[in-house]
Amino acid sequence: MKKILFLLLISFPAFSQSSFDEQSGAWTANSTWNGSNAPGTSGLKNINLTINGTVTRTGNLDFDQNVNITLNNSTDDTDTLIVTGDLIFKNNTVLTIRGSSILIVLGDLESNNNINVSSSGKLVVVGSASTGNNTNISNSGDFYILGTNNLGTGGGSNYAGTTPGNAQDMVDNDQALADYLVNELGVTNATLPIELKSFNASKSKQNIDLNWVTAKEENFSHFEVERSLDQNKWKQIGLVQGIGESNSDVHYDFTDRNTAFGIIYYRLKAVDIDASFEYSPVVKIEVGFEGKLAVSPNPIKNVSNLKIQVPTEFREDLAYIGLFDLNGIKVQEFRNFDTNGTLQVNQKLKSGMYILRVNHNGLQENIRVIVQ
């Protein structure tokens, strides 16, 4: 569950106008809407919205195109928008947090457009924050991302201003805001059981060594070590007990002895004694298979007998195999190939040299194959 306080200014004078102090229908707040019913919450287009006071949206907000949302028309008022789900901006929507206003998103923030945080504004994303293509972020206020920071990953995106802080930064800089998130909105990752100083991964032969340091621990229980191949599906691979209480550096380590090949991601789930938790930043490392794959026989006369040889520690199906001629034209492809089987190559394949391209967990290997 994710929570948000939000101030937005988007200006399209020719569009329809609507203002509200609070809720009606799908919205909730402390007073009533001015005028007609509350606007919708999904796929909004070509509209100006003005929010006065404190407004809570239970669920997601999805703004499609040309939407102007204003939180705080003046520079000295504090207005608040809390979104309990995800907040999504698409197609010429601009988010501006003005004055001393606050936007709290309890879910994820996704933007394919512009985000502006004024010098006194506050933006808190409890979940993850990500940007798509051509997103411009201008930040001079207080911007905190308690989940995963994926800003600036889209093509053409750029970021100007202070990099968003994390939960620890919020606790250090604005204890009142952190207390509000915890006590009023029930956000568990707004306070940290630990202060993580560093987290690193390194290769040691076929193993991956993880090392991390905490600078502070308070009422802390343990770390759960998690691994992923795509940053979507995570698997717990170990548990390391914490010291519990410390104001000095504590060093920890864990060895992953059952690694896959490809790009591998790791994170730490830091669990407090009351079962609340937070996730560390994600670290990644490459376990390459370059030079470790081969085909046999090679050269080959009977293409139906082509077999891929993999290292004995390779425990997974190969995600993708493509056979290409020397002009780069794809001849055949295979997906989720069982390395215990043989490639059923087209029997009409002409004699010559081909490239067998293997893609697996973000890495690629090219193998030359000669057909006689």
Secondary structure in CASP SS format (residue, H / E / C, confidence):
PFRMAT SS
TARGET T0000
AUTHOR 0000-0000-0000
METHOD secondary structure of the structure
MODEL  1
M C 1.00
K C 1.00
K E 1.00
I E 1.00
L E 1.00
F C 1.00
L C 1.00
L C 1.00
L C 1.00
I C 1.00
S C 1.00
F C 1.00
P C 1.00
A C 1.00
F C 1.00
S E 1.00
Q E 1.00
S E 1.00
S E 1.00
F E 1.00
D C 1.00
E C 1.00
Q C 1.00
S C 1.00
G C 1.00
A C 1.00
W E 1.00
T E 1.00
A E 1.00
N C 1.00
S C 1.00
T C 1.00
W E 1.00
N E 1.00
G C 1.00
S C 1.00
N C 1.00
A C 1.00
P C 1.00
G C 1.00
T C 1.00
S E 1.00
G E 1.00
L E 1.00
K E 1.00
N E 1.00
I E 1.00
N E 1.00
L E 1.00
T E 1.00
I E 1.00
N C 1.00
G C 1.00
T E 1.00
V E 1.00
T E 1.00
R E 1.00
T C 1.00
G C 1.00
N C 1.00
L E 1.00
D E 1.00
F E 1.00
D E 1.00
Q E 1.00
N E 1.00
V E 1.00
N E 1.00
I E 1.00
T E 1.00
L E 1.00
N C 1.00
N C 1.00
S C 1.00
T C 1.00
D C 1.00
D C 1.00
T C 1.00
D C 1.00
T E 1.00
L E 1.00
I E 1.00
V E 1.00
T C 1.00
G C 1.00
D C 1.00
L E 1.00
I E 1.00
F E 1.00
K C 1.00
N C 1.00
N C 1.00
T C 1.00
V E 1.00
L E 1.00
T E 1.00
I E 1.00
R C 1.00
G C 1.00
S C 1.00
S C 1.00
I E 1.00
L E 1.00
I E 1.00
V E 1.00
L E 1.00
G C 1.00
D C 1.00
L E 1.00
E E 1.00
S E 1.00
N C 1.00
N C 1.00
N E 1.00
I E 1.00
N E 1.00
V E 1.00
S C 1.00
S C 1.00
S C 1.00
G C 1.00
K E 1.00
L E 1.00
V E 1.00
V E 1.00
V C 1.00
G C 1.00
S C 1.00
A E 1.00
S E 1.00
T E 1.00
G C 1.00
N C 1.00
N C 1.00
T C 1.00
N E 1.00
I E 1.00
S E 1.00
N E 1.00
S C 1.00
G C 1.00
D E 1.00
F E 1.00
Y E 1.00
I E 1.00
L C 1.00
G C 1.00
T C 1.00
N E 1.00
N E 1.00
L C 1.00
G C 1.00
T C 1.00
G C 1.00
G C 1.00
G C 1.00
S C 1.00
N E 1.00
Y E 1.00
A E 1.00
G E 1.00
T C 1.00
T C 1.00
P C 1.00
G E 1.00
N C 1.00
A H 1.00
Q H 1.00
D H 1.00
M H 1.00
V H 1.00
D H 1.00
N H 1.00
D C 1.00
Q H 1.00
A H 1.00
L H 1.00
A H 1.00
D H 1.00
Y H 1.00
L H 1.00
V H 1.00
N H 1.00
E C 1.00
L C 1.00
G C 1.00
V C 1.00
T H 1.00
N H 1.00
A H 1.00
T C 1.00
L C 1.00
P C 1.00
I E 1.00
E E 1.00
L E 1.00
K E 1.00
S E 1.00
F E 1.00
N E 1.00
A E 1.00
S E 1.00
K E 1.00
S E 1.00
K C 1.00
Q C 1.00
N E 1.00
I E 1.00
D E 1.00
L E 1.00
N E 1.00
W E 1.00
V E 1.00
T E 1.00
A E 1.00
K E 1.00
E E 1.00
E C 1.00
N C 1.00
F E 1.00
S E 1.00
H E 1.00
F E 1.00
E E 1.00
V E 1.00
E E 1.00
R E 1.00
S E 1.00
L C 1.00
D C 1.00
Q C 1.00
N C 1.00
K C 1.00
W E 1.00
K E 1.00
Q E 1.00
I E 1.00
G E 1.00
L E 1.00
V E 1.00
Q E 1.00
G C 1.00
I C 1.00
G C 1.00
E C 1.00
S E 1.00
N C 1.00
S C 1.00
D C 1.00
V E 1.00
H E 1.00
Y E 1.00
D E 1.00
F E 1.00
T E 1.00
D E 1.00
R C 1.00
N C 1.00
T C 1.00
A C 1.00
F C 1.00
G E 1.00
I E 1.00
I E 1.00
Y E 1.00
Y E 1.00
R E 1.00
L E 1.00
K E 1.00
A E 1.00
V E 1.00
D E 1.00
I C 1.00
D C 1.00
A C 1.00
S C 1.00
F E 1.00
E E 1.00
Y E 1.00
S C 1.00
P C 1.00
V C 1.00
V E 1.00
K E 1.00
I E 1.00
E E 1.00
V E 1.00
G C 1.00
F C 1.00
E C 1.00
G C 1.00
K C 1.00
L C 1.00
A E 1.00
V E 1.00
S E 1.00
P C 1.00
N C 1.00
P C 1.00
I E 1.00
K C 1.00
N C 1.00
V H 1.00
S H 1.00
N H 1.00
L E 1.00
K E 1.00
I E 1.00
Q E 1.00
V C 1.00
P C 1.00
T C 1.00
E C 1.00
F C 1.00
R C 1.00
E C 1.00
D C 1.00
L E 1.00
A E 1.00
Y E 1.00
I E 1.00
G E 1.00
L E 1.00
F E 1.00
D E 1.00
L C 1.00
N C 1.00
G C 1.00
I C 1.00
K E 1.00
V E 1.00
Q E 1.00
E E 1.00
F E 1.00
R E 1.00
N E 1.00
F E 1.00
D C 1.00
T C 1.00
N C 1.00
G C 1.00
T C 1.00
L E 1.00
Q C 1.00
V C 1.00
N C 1.00
Q C 1.00
K C 1.00
L C 1.00
K C 1.00
S C 1.00
G E 1.00
M E 1.00
Y E 1.00
I E 1.00
L E 1.00
R E 1.00
V E 1.00
N E 1.00
H E 1.00
N C 1.00
G C 1.00
L E 1.00
Q E 1.00
E E 1.00
N E 1.00
I E 1.00
R E 1.00
V E 1.00
I E 1.00
V E 1.00
Q C 1.00
END
